[in-house]
């Protein structure tokens, strides 16, 4: 069984003329990653207010959160024909403009179905801009120190956007959730203008006259280690998103906390991702991939089980804060290792496997929140927490199998 995804450009290509491979291009492309992560965390904290505004059940409101990853998961694997038809530059800039339009529609949505649809369109646009942006950056940035620094900025931007979106949503949601969802609009428009100025033209049929290559196809074998990596990443992300959604409903609904209060105690779950980017190479170099994945899965399962046992957040939300820190540690330990394990399954560490892993992550974001929200809330003991623990425990089992495989001399997953 195989799946076709985009082939990255050769590292031997030179950057675009006119100095576009300077810092302007990495900053624009990194800004797009920032906005994509910002969008999800904005909705996460604003979700209780959105639920109240439309008079929705939790299960229906959860689809607003699931809309973005739904669009992302659908188009991430189906977006290659769009890129091949229109080229990297036009696909990237067009997706940004469509994203901006979806922000306007979502902020003015008169019905929850319109809001879910707008979120799905944003996710579909992000599924085009993220891989296209990475391909553009790879083609336009020369090898060496500047290339590594640009890749680091690109990676950090996504994790910074998740934490920033959570805090911004907490500060704005009490004013209006519509204002909260409109927050990415000026940023997206600025990125579109900047992208028009710095992104080089596409290379017509590989002629070498411009800086961007034609996107080709590659076959990807779905091996057992790759599938284990995808399952582990899906369990890690799905359980975390389901848990954070539940505690936000609990804190802002039953306990009457402000959205900012709730955001502050949940933000550590994503803040550590920035640290992960900085130390992942050293961590994996010393311990391999399987041990960090197992450790992260174990930590996340334990913090969910502990919260299920003693769920009442006291004072400033110590229980939620400790759980958020545990999620952050799990991401710090596991996520980069899972990406490395997936990349090993293609020749030369091809990003095709990472695209499949990212699709799995987004699919878990579509499935877990609605399922968790559909279960009875049960006062201080929402039954959705049982599902969260179960999903995380399944990820722990996958990580255990990966660790055993590495101990026998196999590849980590």
VOZATI-313038 format. One record per residue (C-alpha): x, y, z. Coordinates in steps of 0.5 Angstrom, whole numbers. Layout:
BEGIN
<pt><X>X</X><Y>Y</Y><Z>Z</Z></pt>
...
***
This chain:
BEGIN
<pt><X>0</X><Y>0</Y><Z>0</Z></pt>
<pt><X>3</X><Y>7</Y><Z>-2</Z></pt>
<pt><X>1</X><Y>14</Y><Z>-2</Z></pt>
<pt><X>4</X><Y>20</Y><Z>-6</Z></pt>
<pt><X>6</X><Y>26</Y><Z>-3</Z></pt>
<pt><X>11</X><Y>32</Y><Z>-6</Z></pt>
<pt><X>18</X><Y>31</Y><Z>-7</Z></pt>
<pt><X>22</X><Y>36</Y><Z>-4</Z></pt>
<pt><X>27</X><Y>40</Y><Z>-8</Z></pt>
<pt><X>34</X><Y>38</Y><Z>-9</Z></pt>
<pt><X>39</X><Y>42</Y><Z>-4</Z></pt>
<pt><X>43</X><Y>44</Y><Z>-9</Z></pt>
<pt><X>39</X><Y>49</Y><Z>-12</Z></pt>
<pt><X>41</X><Y>56</Y><Z>-11</Z></pt>
<pt><X>36</X><Y>61</Y><Z>-8</Z></pt>
<pt><X>32</X><Y>66</Y><Z>-12</Z></pt>
<pt><X>35</X><Y>72</Y><Z>-15</Z></pt>
<pt><X>35</X><Y>79</Y><Z>-12</Z></pt>
<pt><X>37</X><Y>77</Y><Z>-5</Z></pt>
<pt><X>30</X><Y>74</Y><Z>-3</Z></pt>
<pt><X>33</X><Y>68</Y><Z>0</Z></pt>
<pt><X>35</X><Y>73</Y><Z>6</Z></pt>
<pt><X>31</X><Y>73</Y><Z>12</Z></pt>
<pt><X>25</X><Y>76</Y><Z>9</Z></pt>
<pt><X>23</X><Y>70</Y><Z>6</Z></pt>
<pt><X>24</X><Y>65</Y><Z>12</Z></pt>
<pt><X>20</X><Y>71</Y><Z>17</Z></pt>
<pt><X>14</X><Y>71</Y><Z>12</Z></pt>
<pt><X>14</X><Y>63</Y><Z>11</Z></pt>
<pt><X>15</X><Y>62</Y><Z>19</Z></pt>
<pt><X>9</X><Y>67</Y><Z>20</Z></pt>
<pt><X>5</X><Y>63</Y><Z>16</Z></pt>
<pt><X>6</X><Y>57</Y><Z>21</Z></pt>
<pt><X>5</X><Y>62</Y><Z>27</Z></pt>
<pt><X>-2</X><Y>63</Y><Z>24</Z></pt>
<pt><X>-4</X><Y>56</Y><Z>23</Z></pt>
<pt><X>-2</X><Y>54</Y><Z>30</Z></pt>
<pt><X>-5</X><Y>61</Y><Z>33</Z></pt>
<pt><X>-12</X><Y>59</Y><Z>30</Z></pt>
<pt><X>-13</X><Y>52</Y><Z>33</Z></pt>
<pt><X>-11</X><Y>55</Y><Z>40</Z></pt>
<pt><X>-15</X><Y>61</Y><Z>39</Z></pt>
<pt><X>-22</X><Y>57</Y><Z>38</Z></pt>
<pt><X>-20</X><Y>52</Y><Z>44</Z></pt>
<pt><X>-20</X><Y>58</Y><Z>49</Z></pt>
<pt><X>-26</X><Y>61</Y><Z>46</Z></pt>
<pt><X>-30</X><Y>55</Y><Z>45</Z></pt>
<pt><X>-34</X><Y>55</Y><Z>51</Z></pt>
<pt><X>-36</X><Y>62</Y><Z>49</Z></pt>
<pt><X>-38</X><Y>60</Y><Z>42</Z></pt>
<pt><X>-42</X><Y>54</Y><Z>45</Z></pt>
<pt><X>-46</X><Y>59</Y><Z>50</Z></pt>
<pt><X>-47</X><Y>64</Y><Z>44</Z></pt>
<pt><X>-50</X><Y>59</Y><Z>39</Z></pt>
<pt><X>-54</X><Y>55</Y><Z>45</Z></pt>
<pt><X>-50</X><Y>49</Y><Z>43</Z></pt>
<pt><X>-49</X><Y>42</Y><Z>46</Z></pt>
<pt><X>-42</X><Y>41</Y><Z>48</Z></pt>
<pt><X>-41</X><Y>35</Y><Z>43</Z></pt>
<pt><X>-44</X><Y>40</Y><Z>37</Z></pt>
<pt><X>-39</X><Y>46</Y><Z>39</Z></pt>
<pt><X>-33</X><Y>41</Y><Z>39</Z></pt>
<pt><X>-34</X><Y>41</Y><Z>32</Z></pt>
<pt><X>-32</X><Y>48</Y><Z>31</Z></pt>
<pt><X>-25</X><Y>46</Y><Z>34</Z></pt>
<pt><X>-25</X><Y>40</Y><Z>30</Z></pt>
<pt><X>-27</X><Y>44</Y><Z>23</Z></pt>
<pt><X>-20</X><Y>46</Y><Z>22</Z></pt>
<pt><X>-16</X><Y>40</Y><Z>23</Z></pt>
<pt><X>-22</X><Y>37</Y><Z>18</Z></pt>
<pt><X>-20</X><Y>41</Y><Z>13</Z></pt>
<pt><X>-13</X><Y>40</Y><Z>14</Z></pt>
<pt><X>-13</X><Y>33</Y><Z>14</Z></pt>
<pt><X>-17</X><Y>32</Y><Z>8</Z></pt>
<pt><X>-13</X><Y>37</Y><Z>3</Z></pt>
<pt><X>-6</X><Y>35</Y><Z>6</Z></pt>
<pt><X>-6</X><Y>29</Y><Z>2</Z></pt>
<pt><X>-10</X><Y>31</Y><Z>-4</Z></pt>
<pt><X>-6</X><Y>38</Y><Z>-4</Z></pt>
<pt><X>-1</X><Y>36</Y><Z>-9</Z></pt>
<pt><X>-5</X><Y>36</Y><Z>-15</Z></pt>
<pt><X>-7</X><Y>43</Y><Z>-14</Z></pt>
<pt><X>1</X><Y>45</Y><Z>-13</Z></pt>
<pt><X>3</X><Y>42</Y><Z>-19</Z></pt>
<pt><X>-3</X><Y>45</Y><Z>-23</Z></pt>
<pt><X>-2</X><Y>52</Y><Z>-20</Z></pt>
<pt><X>6</X><Y>52</Y><Z>-18</Z></pt>
<pt><X>8</X><Y>53</Y><Z>-11</Z></pt>
<pt><X>8</X><Y>61</Y><Z>-11</Z></pt>
<pt><X>1</X><Y>62</Y><Z>-13</Z></pt>
<pt><X>-2</X><Y>56</Y><Z>-9</Z></pt>
<pt><X>2</X><Y>59</Y><Z>-3</Z></pt>
<pt><X>-1</X><Y>66</Y><Z>-4</Z></pt>
<pt><X>-8</X><Y>64</Y><Z>-6</Z></pt>
<pt><X>-9</X><Y>60</Y><Z>0</Z></pt>
<pt><X>-7</X><Y>66</Y><Z>4</Z></pt>
<pt><X>-12</X><Y>70</Y><Z>1</Z></pt>
<pt><X>-17</X><Y>65</Y><Z>2</Z></pt>
<pt><X>-15</X><Y>64</Y><Z>9</Z></pt>
<pt><X>-17</X><Y>71</Y><Z>10</Z></pt>
<pt><X>-23</X><Y>71</Y><Z>7</Z></pt>
<pt><X>-25</X><Y>65</Y><Z>11</Z></pt>
<pt><X>-23</X><Y>69</Y><Z>17</Z></pt>
<pt><X>-28</X><Y>74</Y><Z>15</Z></pt>
<pt><X>-34</X><Y>69</Y><Z>14</Z></pt>
<pt><X>-32</X><Y>65</Y><Z>21</Z></pt>
<pt><X>-32</X><Y>72</Y><Z>25</Z></pt>
<pt><X>-39</X><Y>74</Y><Z>22</Z></pt>
<pt><X>-42</X><Y>67</Y><Z>22</Z></pt>
<pt><X>-50</X><Y>67</Y><Z>23</Z></pt>
<pt><X>-50</X><Y>60</Y><Z>24</Z></pt>
<pt><X>-45</X><Y>55</Y><Z>27</Z></pt>
<pt><X>-45</X><Y>51</Y><Z>21</Z></pt>
<pt><X>-42</X><Y>57</Y><Z>17</Z></pt>
<pt><X>-37</X><Y>57</Y><Z>23</Z></pt>
<pt><X>-35</X><Y>50</Y><Z>22</Z></pt>
<pt><X>-35</X><Y>51</Y><Z>15</Z></pt>
<pt><X>-30</X><Y>57</Y><Z>15</Z></pt>
<pt><X>-26</X><Y>53</Y><Z>20</Z></pt>
<pt><X>-25</X><Y>47</Y><Z>15</Z></pt>
<pt><X>-23</X><Y>52</Y><Z>9</Z></pt>
<pt><X>-18</X><Y>55</Y><Z>14</Z></pt>
<pt><X>-15</X><Y>48</Y><Z>15</Z></pt>
<pt><X>-15</X><Y>46</Y><Z>8</Z></pt>
<pt><X>-11</X><Y>53</Y><Z>6</Z></pt>
<pt><X>-6</X><Y>51</Y><Z>12</Z></pt>
<pt><X>-5</X><Y>44</Y><Z>9</Z></pt>
<pt><X>-3</X><Y>48</Y><Z>2</Z></pt>
<pt><X>1</X><Y>53</Y><Z>6</Z></pt>
<pt><X>5</X><Y>49</Y><Z>11</Z></pt>
<pt><X>8</X><Y>44</Y><Z>6</Z></pt>
<pt><X>9</X><Y>49</Y><Z>0</Z></pt>
<pt><X>12</X><Y>54</Y><Z>5</Z></pt>
<pt><X>17</X><Y>49</Y><Z>7</Z></pt>
<pt><X>19</X><Y>47</Y><Z>0</Z></pt>
<pt><X>20</X><Y>54</Y><Z>-2</Z></pt>
<pt><X>24</X><Y>55</Y><Z>4</Z></pt>
<pt><X>28</X><Y>49</Y><Z>2</Z></pt>
<pt><X>29</X><Y>51</Y><Z>-5</Z></pt>
<pt><X>31</X><Y>58</Y><Z>-3</Z></pt>
<pt><X>35</X><Y>58</Y><Z>3</Z></pt>
<pt><X>42</X><Y>55</Y><Z>1</Z></pt>
<pt><X>46</X><Y>50</Y><Z>5</Z></pt>
<pt><X>50</X><Y>52</Y><Z>11</Z></pt>
<pt><X>49</X><Y>56</Y><Z>18</Z></pt>
<pt><X>43</X><Y>61</Y><Z>15</Z></pt>
<pt><X>39</X><Y>55</Y><Z>12</Z></pt>
<pt><X>39</X><Y>52</Y><Z>19</Z></pt>
<pt><X>38</X><Y>58</Y><Z>23</Z></pt>
<pt><X>32</X><Y>59</Y><Z>18</Z></pt>
<pt><X>29</X><Y>52</Y><Z>19</Z></pt>
<pt><X>30</X><Y>53</Y><Z>26</Z></pt>
<pt><X>26</X><Y>60</Y><Z>26</Z></pt>
<pt><X>21</X><Y>56</Y><Z>22</Z></pt>
<pt><X>20</X><Y>51</Y><Z>27</Z></pt>
<pt><X>19</X><Y>55</Y><Z>33</Z></pt>
<pt><X>14</X><Y>60</Y><Z>30</Z></pt>
<pt><X>9</X><Y>54</Y><Z>30</Z></pt>
<pt><X>10</X><Y>52</Y><Z>37</Z></pt>
<pt><X>10</X><Y>60</Y><Z>39</Z></pt>
<pt><X>3</X><Y>61</Y><Z>35</Z></pt>
<pt><X>0</X><Y>56</Y><Z>39</Z></pt>
<pt><X>2</X><Y>59</Y><Z>46</Z></pt>
<pt><X>1</X><Y>66</Y><Z>44</Z></pt>
<pt><X>-6</X><Y>64</Y><Z>41</Z></pt>
<pt><X>-8</X><Y>61</Y><Z>47</Z></pt>
<pt><X>-6</X><Y>67</Y><Z>51</Z></pt>
<pt><X>-9</X><Y>72</Y><Z>46</Z></pt>
<pt><X>-16</X><Y>68</Y><Z>46</Z></pt>
<pt><X>-16</X><Y>68</Y><Z>54</Z></pt>
<pt><X>-15</X><Y>76</Y><Z>54</Z></pt>
<pt><X>-20</X><Y>77</Y><Z>48</Z></pt>
<pt><X>-26</X><Y>72</Y><Z>49</Z></pt>
<pt><X>-29</X><Y>75</Y><Z>55</Z></pt>
<pt><X>-30</X><Y>81</Y><Z>50</Z></pt>
<pt><X>-33</X><Y>78</Y><Z>44</Z></pt>
<pt><X>-31</X><Y>71</Y><Z>41</Z></pt>
<pt><X>-32</X><Y>74</Y><Z>34</Z></pt>
<pt><X>-26</X><Y>79</Y><Z>35</Z></pt>
<pt><X>-22</X><Y>73</Y><Z>38</Z></pt>
<pt><X>-23</X><Y>69</Y><Z>31</Z></pt>
<pt><X>-22</X><Y>76</Y><Z>27</Z></pt>
<pt><X>-15</X><Y>76</Y><Z>30</Z></pt>
<pt><X>-11</X><Y>73</Y><Z>25</Z></pt>
<pt><X>-14</X><Y>77</Y><Z>19</Z></pt>
<pt><X>-9</X><Y>83</Y><Z>19</Z></pt>
<pt><X>-3</X><Y>78</Y><Z>20</Z></pt>
<pt><X>-5</X><Y>74</Y><Z>14</Z></pt>
<pt><X>-6</X><Y>80</Y><Z>10</Z></pt>
<pt><X>1</X><Y>82</Y><Z>12</Z></pt>
<pt><X>4</X><Y>76</Y><Z>10</Z></pt>
<pt><X>0</X><Y>75</Y><Z>3</Z></pt>
<pt><X>3</X><Y>82</Y><Z>2</Z></pt>
<pt><X>10</X><Y>80</Y><Z>4</Z></pt>
<pt><X>10</X><Y>74</Y><Z>1</Z></pt>
<pt><X>8</X><Y>77</Y><Z>-6</Z></pt>
<pt><X>15</X><Y>81</Y><Z>-5</Z></pt>
<pt><X>20</X><Y>76</Y><Z>-3</Z></pt>
<pt><X>17</X><Y>69</Y><Z>-6</Z></pt>
<pt><X>21</X><Y>67</Y><Z>-12</Z></pt>
<pt><X>17</X><Y>65</Y><Z>-19</Z></pt>
<pt><X>16</X><Y>58</Y><Z>-20</Z></pt>
<pt><X>21</X><Y>54</Y><Z>-24</Z></pt>
<pt><X>17</X><Y>53</Y><Z>-31</Z></pt>
<pt><X>19</X><Y>45</Y><Z>-32</Z></pt>
<pt><X>25</X><Y>45</Y><Z>-28</Z></pt>
<pt><X>29</X><Y>50</Y><Z>-33</Z></pt>
<pt><X>33</X><Y>53</Y><Z>-27</Z></pt>
<pt><X>30</X><Y>60</Y><Z>-30</Z></pt>
<pt><X>27</X><Y>61</Y><Z>-23</Z></pt>
<pt><X>28</X><Y>59</Y><Z>-16</Z></pt>
<pt><X>23</X><Y>54</Y><Z>-14</Z></pt>
<pt><X>22</X><Y>47</Y><Z>-17</Z></pt>
<pt><X>17</X><Y>43</Y><Z>-20</Z></pt>
<pt><X>13</X><Y>39</Y><Z>-15</Z></pt>
<pt><X>14</X><Y>31</Y><Z>-17</Z></pt>
<pt><X>11</X><Y>25</Y><Z>-14</Z></pt>
<pt><X>14</X><Y>20</Y><Z>-9</Z></pt>
<pt><X>12</X><Y>13</Y><Z>-7</Z></pt>
<pt><X>11</X><Y>12</Y><Z>0</Z></pt>
<pt><X>11</X><Y>5</Y><Z>3</Z></pt>
<pt><X>7</X><Y>4</Y><Z>10</Z></pt>
<pt><X>12</X><Y>0</Y><Z>14</Z></pt>
<pt><X>10</X><Y>-2</Y><Z>21</Z></pt>
<pt><X>15</X><Y>3</Y><Z>24</Z></pt>
<pt><X>12</X><Y>8</Y><Z>20</Z></pt>
<pt><X>5</X><Y>6</Y><Z>22</Z></pt>
<pt><X>7</X><Y>6</Y><Z>30</Z></pt>
<pt><X>10</X><Y>13</Y><Z>29</Z></pt>
<pt><X>3</X><Y>16</Y><Z>26</Z></pt>
<pt><X>-1</X><Y>12</Y><Z>31</Z></pt>
<pt><X>3</X><Y>15</Y><Z>37</Z></pt>
<pt><X>3</X><Y>22</Y><Z>35</Z></pt>
<pt><X>-4</X><Y>21</Y><Z>34</Z></pt>
<pt><X>-5</X><Y>19</Y><Z>41</Z></pt>
<pt><X>-1</X><Y>24</Y><Z>44</Z></pt>
<pt><X>-4</X><Y>30</Y><Z>40</Z></pt>
<pt><X>-12</X><Y>27</Y><Z>40</Z></pt>
<pt><X>-11</X><Y>26</Y><Z>48</Z></pt>
<pt><X>-8</X><Y>33</Y><Z>49</Z></pt>
<pt><X>-13</X><Y>36</Y><Z>45</Z></pt>
<pt><X>-19</X><Y>33</Y><Z>48</Z></pt>
<pt><X>-17</X><Y>34</Y><Z>55</Z></pt>
<pt><X>-15</X><Y>41</Y><Z>54</Z></pt>
<pt><X>-22</X><Y>42</Y><Z>51</Z></pt>
<pt><X>-26</X><Y>39</Y><Z>57</Z></pt>
<pt><X>-22</X><Y>43</Y><Z>62</Z></pt>
<pt><X>-24</X><Y>49</Y><Z>59</Z></pt>
<pt><X>-31</X><Y>47</Y><Z>59</Z></pt>
<pt><X>-30</X><Y>45</Y><Z>66</Z></pt>
<pt><X>-26</X><Y>52</Y><Z>68</Z></pt>
<pt><X>-30</X><Y>57</Y><Z>64</Z></pt>
<pt><X>-37</X><Y>53</Y><Z>65</Z></pt>
<pt><X>-38</X><Y>50</Y><Z>72</Z></pt>
<pt><X>-33</X><Y>54</Y><Z>76</Z></pt>
<pt><X>-34</X><Y>60</Y><Z>73</Z></pt>
<pt><X>-27</X><Y>62</Y><Z>71</Z></pt>
<pt><X>-25</X><Y>68</Y><Z>66</Z></pt>
<pt><X>-22</X><Y>65</Y><Z>59</Z></pt>
<pt><X>-16</X><Y>69</Y><Z>61</Z></pt>
<pt><X>-15</X><Y>65</Y><Z>68</Z></pt>
<pt><X>-17</X><Y>58</Y><Z>64</Z></pt>
<pt><X>-12</X><Y>60</Y><Z>58</Z></pt>
<pt><X>-6</X><Y>62</Y><Z>63</Z></pt>
<pt><X>-6</X><Y>55</Y><Z>67</Z></pt>
<pt><X>-7</X><Y>51</Y><Z>60</Z></pt>
<pt><X>-1</X><Y>55</Y><Z>56</Z></pt>
<pt><X>4</X><Y>51</Y><Z>59</Z></pt>
<pt><X>2</X><Y>45</Y><Z>55</Z></pt>
<pt><X>4</X><Y>48</Y><Z>48</Z></pt>
<pt><X>10</X><Y>53</Y><Z>51</Z></pt>
<pt><X>15</X><Y>47</Y><Z>52</Z></pt>
<pt><X>14</X><Y>46</Y><Z>44</Z></pt>
<pt><X>19</X><Y>52</Y><Z>43</Z></pt>
<pt><X>24</X><Y>48</Y><Z>48</Z></pt>
<pt><X>23</X><Y>42</Y><Z>44</Z></pt>
<pt><X>25</X><Y>45</Y><Z>37</Z></pt>
<pt><X>32</X><Y>47</Y><Z>41</Z></pt>
<pt><X>34</X><Y>41</Y><Z>45</Z></pt>
<pt><X>31</X><Y>35</Y><Z>40</Z></pt>
<pt><X>37</X><Y>34</Y><Z>36</Z></pt>
<pt><X>41</X><Y>33</Y><Z>43</Z></pt>
<pt><X>36</X><Y>29</Y><Z>46</Z></pt>
<pt><X>35</X><Y>24</Y><Z>40</Z></pt>
<pt><X>42</X><Y>23</Y><Z>39</Z></pt>
<pt><X>43</X><Y>21</Y><Z>46</Z></pt>
<pt><X>37</X><Y>17</Y><Z>47</Z></pt>
<pt><X>35</X><Y>15</Y><Z>40</Z></pt>
<pt><X>27</X><Y>16</Y><Z>39</Z></pt>
<pt><X>24</X><Y>10</Y><Z>42</Z></pt>
<pt><X>26</X><Y>12</Y><Z>49</Z></pt>
<pt><X>23</X><Y>19</Y><Z>49</Z></pt>
<pt><X>17</X><Y>17</Y><Z>45</Z></pt>
<pt><X>16</X><Y>12</Y><Z>51</Z></pt>
<pt><X>17</X><Y>17</Y><Z>56</Z></pt>
<pt><X>13</X><Y>22</Y><Z>54</Z></pt>
<pt><X>7</X><Y>17</Y><Z>53</Z></pt>
<pt><X>8</X><Y>15</Y><Z>60</Z></pt>
<pt><X>8</X><Y>22</Y><Z>63</Z></pt>
<pt><X>1</X><Y>24</Y><Z>59</Z></pt>
<pt><X>-2</X><Y>18</Y><Z>61</Z></pt>
<pt><X>0</X><Y>19</Y><Z>68</Z></pt>
<pt><X>-2</X><Y>26</Y><Z>68</Z></pt>
<pt><X>-9</X><Y>24</Y><Z>65</Z></pt>
<pt><X>-10</X><Y>19</Y><Z>70</Z></pt>
<pt><X>-8</X><Y>23</Y><Z>76</Z></pt>
<pt><X>-13</X><Y>29</Y><Z>74</Z></pt>
<pt><X>-19</X><Y>23</Y><Z>73</Z></pt>
<pt><X>-17</X><Y>21</Y><Z>80</Z></pt>
<pt><X>-17</X><Y>28</Y><Z>83</Z></pt>
<pt><X>-20</X><Y>33</Y><Z>78</Z></pt>
<pt><X>-22</X><Y>39</Y><Z>82</Z></pt>
<pt><X>-18</X><Y>45</Y><Z>81</Z></pt>
<pt><X>-16</X><Y>48</Y><Z>87</Z></pt>
<pt><X>-14</X><Y>56</Y><Z>88</Z></pt>
<pt><X>-11</X><Y>58</Y><Z>82</Z></pt>
<pt><X>-12</X><Y>51</Y><Z>78</Z></pt>
<pt><X>-6</X><Y>47</Y><Z>81</Z></pt>
<pt><X>-9</X><Y>41</Y><Z>78</Z></pt>
<pt><X>-10</X><Y>43</Y><Z>71</Z></pt>
<pt><X>-3</X><Y>47</Y><Z>71</Z></pt>
<pt><X>0</X><Y>41</Y><Z>73</Z></pt>
<pt><X>-3</X><Y>37</Y><Z>68</Z></pt>
<pt><X>-1</X><Y>42</Y><Z>63</Z></pt>
<pt><X>6</X><Y>42</Y><Z>65</Z></pt>
<pt><X>5</X><Y>34</Y><Z>64</Z></pt>
<pt><X>3</X><Y>35</Y><Z>57</Z></pt>
<pt><X>8</X><Y>40</Y><Z>55</Z></pt>
<pt><X>13</X><Y>35</Y><Z>58</Z></pt>
<pt><X>10</X><Y>29</Y><Z>54</Z></pt>
<pt><X>11</X><Y>34</Y><Z>47</Z></pt>
<pt><X>18</X><Y>36</Y><Z>49</Z></pt>
<pt><X>20</X><Y>28</Y><Z>50</Z></pt>
<pt><X>16</X><Y>25</Y><Z>44</Z></pt>
<pt><X>14</X><Y>29</Y><Z>38</Z></pt>
<pt><X>20</X><Y>31</Y><Z>35</Z></pt>
<pt><X>23</X><Y>24</Y><Z>36</Z></pt>
<pt><X>16</X><Y>21</Y><Z>33</Z></pt>
<pt><X>18</X><Y>26</Y><Z>27</Z></pt>
<pt><X>25</X><Y>23</Y><Z>26</Z></pt>
<pt><X>22</X><Y>16</Y><Z>27</Z></pt>
<pt><X>17</X><Y>17</Y><Z>21</Z></pt>
<pt><X>23</X><Y>20</Y><Z>17</Z></pt>
<pt><X>27</X><Y>14</Y><Z>17</Z></pt>
<pt><X>22</X><Y>10</Y><Z>13</Z></pt>
<pt><X>24</X><Y>14</Y><Z>7</Z></pt>
<pt><X>30</X><Y>14</Y><Z>3</Z></pt>
<pt><X>34</X><Y>20</Y><Z>6</Z></pt>
<pt><X>29</X><Y>22</Y><Z>11</Z></pt>
<pt><X>24</X><Y>24</Y><Z>6</Z></pt>
<pt><X>19</X><Y>29</Y><Z>9</Z></pt>
<pt><X>13</X><Y>25</Y><Z>5</Z></pt>
<pt><X>13</X><Y>20</Y><Z>12</Z></pt>
<pt><X>13</X><Y>27</Y><Z>16</Z></pt>
<pt><X>7</X><Y>29</Y><Z>12</Z></pt>
<pt><X>3</X><Y>22</Y><Z>13</Z></pt>
<pt><X>5</X><Y>23</Y><Z>21</Z></pt>
<pt><X>2</X><Y>30</Y><Z>20</Z></pt>
<pt><X>-4</X><Y>27</Y><Z>17</Z></pt>
<pt><X>-5</X><Y>22</Y><Z>23</Z></pt>
<pt><X>-4</X><Y>28</Y><Z>28</Z></pt>
<pt><X>-10</X><Y>32</Y><Z>24</Z></pt>
<pt><X>-14</X><Y>26</Y><Z>24</Z></pt>
<pt><X>-14</X><Y>25</Y><Z>31</Z></pt>
<pt><X>-16</X><Y>33</Y><Z>32</Z></pt>
<pt><X>-22</X><Y>31</Y><Z>28</Z></pt>
<pt><X>-24</X><Y>25</Y><Z>32</Z></pt>
<pt><X>-22</X><Y>26</Y><Z>39</Z></pt>
<pt><X>-26</X><Y>32</Y><Z>41</Z></pt>
<pt><X>-33</X><Y>31</Y><Z>39</Z></pt>
<pt><X>-32</X><Y>24</Y><Z>42</Z></pt>
<pt><X>-30</X><Y>26</Y><Z>48</Z></pt>
<pt><X>-35</X><Y>32</Y><Z>48</Z></pt>
<pt><X>-41</X><Y>27</Y><Z>47</Z></pt>
<pt><X>-40</X><Y>23</Y><Z>53</Z></pt>
<pt><X>-44</X><Y>25</Y><Z>59</Z></pt>
<pt><X>-40</X><Y>31</Y><Z>63</Z></pt>
<pt><X>-42</X><Y>28</Y><Z>70</Z></pt>
<pt><X>-40</X><Y>34</Y><Z>74</Z></pt>
<pt><X>-33</X><Y>34</Y><Z>77</Z></pt>
<pt><X>-32</X><Y>27</Y><Z>73</Z></pt>
<pt><X>-33</X><Y>28</Y><Z>66</Z></pt>
<pt><X>-33</X><Y>21</Y><Z>63</Z></pt>
<pt><X>-30</X><Y>24</Y><Z>57</Z></pt>
<pt><X>-23</X><Y>24</Y><Z>61</Z></pt>
<pt><X>-24</X><Y>16</Y><Z>61</Z></pt>
<pt><X>-23</X><Y>16</Y><Z>54</Z></pt>
<pt><X>-18</X><Y>21</Y><Z>54</Z></pt>
<pt><X>-14</X><Y>16</Y><Z>59</Z></pt>
<pt><X>-16</X><Y>11</Y><Z>54</Z></pt>
<pt><X>-13</X><Y>14</Y><Z>48</Z></pt>
<pt><X>-7</X><Y>16</Y><Z>52</Z></pt>
<pt><X>-6</X><Y>9</Y><Z>54</Z></pt>
<pt><X>-6</X><Y>6</Y><Z>47</Z></pt>
<pt><X>-1</X><Y>11</Y><Z>45</Z></pt>
<pt><X>3</X><Y>8</Y><Z>51</Z></pt>
<pt><X>2</X><Y>1</Y><Z>48</Z></pt>
<pt><X>5</X><Y>3</Y><Z>41</Z></pt>
<pt><X>11</X><Y>7</Y><Z>45</Z></pt>
<pt><X>12</X><Y>0</Y><Z>49</Z></pt>
<pt><X>12</X><Y>-4</Y><Z>42</Z></pt>
<pt><X>17</X><Y>1</Y><Z>39</Z></pt>
<pt><X>22</X><Y>1</Y><Z>45</Z></pt>
<pt><X>22</X><Y>-7</Y><Z>45</Z></pt>
<pt><X>23</X><Y>-7</Y><Z>37</Z></pt>
<pt><X>29</X><Y>-2</Y><Z>38</Z></pt>
<pt><X>32</X><Y>-6</Y><Z>44</Z></pt>
<pt><X>32</X><Y>-12</Y><Z>39</Z></pt>
<pt><X>36</X><Y>-8</Y><Z>34</Z></pt>
<pt><X>30</X><Y>-6</Y><Z>30</Z></pt>
<pt><X>29</X><Y>2</Y><Z>28</Z></pt>
<pt><X>25</X><Y>6</Y><Z>33</Z></pt>
<pt><X>18</X><Y>8</Y><Z>32</Z></pt>
***
